[in-house]
Amino acid sequence: MQEYVYIDGKKYKRGYTTGSCAAAASKASVYMLLTNKKIENINIDTPKGIPLTLGVKNIELRDNSSTCSIQKDGGDDIDATHNMNIFAKAELINKEDEDIIVTGGIGVGLVTKKGLSVEVGKHAINPVPMKMIKSEVSKVLGENKILLPKDKSLKITIFAPEGVEIAKKTFNPRLGIVGGISILGTTGIVEPMSEEGWKKSLSIEMEMKKAQGLDKIILVPGNHGEEFIREHLQIDMSNCVRMSNFVGYMLSEAKRIGFKKILMAGHIGKFIKISAGIFNTHSKVCDARNEIMISNLALMGAPLEFLKEINKCVTAEGAVEIIDKSEYTDIYNILCNKCKQRAEQYLHNEVEVEVYMFKMDKSMLGKSDKADLLMEEFR
């Protein structure tokens, strides 16, 4: 594997997915079970076309089974599963319909809700990792010309004892995956500084809610938005999905998945950007909060000295403190309506969008004209 890549002139380390770990641990454990030989490293291929050589840890050989682990390495795209061990236990069992049977054990979550790529009631081993596991195990049989006894099948159990606690730091509880992590990865390789995995997990959550029969959705940037929805609007949180800074992406995904109405609620610091047509609200992408605020206040007739005071503010909250003491508090409703208009234009006016805006203490600042009507539909 080309271990490093360069992004914006900086050097970053690649990693490998929990799916690659599970495939490698499975291949190694099957090899050791069938040969009764311990190995230190194992080679696998990945869907990305990059081969991996991974160290084999925690080896345990018994008469009828073999267990080992591979340590996850997220490279410079570290997540909750970085450095945890993904185990595979291989054993021969009485013949079943398939020669190779893969299941999950402790620390690998169980799927409890529809809308995911794994059926309800099964362990959260996604389709690509499942295919990788079976492919790599088949190579052990083929390359070593090892024949399974006619009355036996190979059973492989993927488990991760640390996964019970680590899963609490992931999206799994929100997705209805209980008791552990998911075995993930579509390429087998973790690309550093990549947002694609994050976006995909958000899309999966929306797809799951659509599969449960919902036709409208609430989008919030994060924790503060959720608290506003729960405490101020008192809406059922089952309708709510975080969008982080990926506003445009999540709007497009909501439309693609088939939602007809979207209620958005967020802090003024992010939503003021949306009012100007900025659909990635991360500060590294764009930070024109003061300029947007000043231009809208100027259109309301605010005097130059007032605008200069706003321009001195380093945060949106600072600007709110000044505006709240002025005659220009209708600015918040204006910004909310502009957010609505921008979002609906972005979606070619095919989806209805309404907006709430709040400040850091979760008190409401403003709302679009029909926000309350849509909010009542969620109750």
DASULCOR-V965776 format. One record per run of one state. SS is the DSSP state (~ for helix, > for strand, _ for the rest). FROM is the first residue (numbers start at 1). LEN is the number of residues. If there is no record, write none. Layout:
# DASULCOR-V965776
SS	FROM	LEN
SS	FROM	LEN
This chain:
# DASULCOR-V965776
_	1	3
>	4	4
_	8	2
>	10	4
_	14	1
>	15	2
_	17	1
~	18	18
_	36	5
>	41	4
_	45	7
>	52	4
_	56	1
>	57	5
_	62	3
>	65	7
_	72	1
>	73	1
_	74	11
>	85	10
_	95	5
>	100	5
_	105	2
>	107	2
_	109	1
>	110	2
_	112	11
>	123	1
_	124	1
>	125	1
_	126	1
~	127	17
_	144	8
>	152	8
_	160	3
~	163	7
_	170	2
~	172	4
_	176	1
>	177	2
_	179	1
>	180	2
_	182	1
>	183	1
_	184	5
>	189	2
_	191	5
~	196	16
_	212	4
>	216	5
_	221	2
~	223	11
_	234	3
~	237	3
>	240	3
_	243	4
~	247	11
_	258	3
>	261	7
~	268	7
_	275	14
~	289	11
_	300	4
~	304	8
_	312	4
~	316	8
_	324	7
~	331	16
_	347	5
>	352	7
_	359	5
>	364	4
_	368	3
~	371	8
_	379	1
